[in-house]
Amino acid sequence: MVGVCELLVVGTHTVRVDFRHGVERCRPETAEQVVGDDTADHLSANRLAALQRQFFVKYDRTAGMPTPS
C-alpha cells in the first residue's frame, strides 16, 4: 500500500484471521505493515475512529514516537 506505514485490522475474529491469512499469502509486503488487530463488531464510524486513535497513541509511545497534538 502506497503511503501507509501501519495497519490496524478491526473486525470479528473470523474476519481478522481470514484477512491476515490472505494478506500473508498474497501480499507479504502488506502483511509486514499490519501492526495490530482488535476484535470489534458493528462499530459506528466515531467509535472506530476512537478505537484507532487509542491504539495508535499506545503504538506510537511504544515505538518512541511523540504523540501529535
HELIX and SHEET records of a PDB file:
HELIX    1   1 HIS A   13  CYS A   26  1                                  14    
HELIX    2   2 PRO A   28  ALA A   31  1                                   4    
HELIX    3   3 ALA A   45  THR A   62  1                                  18    
SHEET    1   A 2 LEU A   7  GLY A  11  0                                        
SHEET    2   A 2 VAL A  34  THR A  39  1                                        
END                                                                             
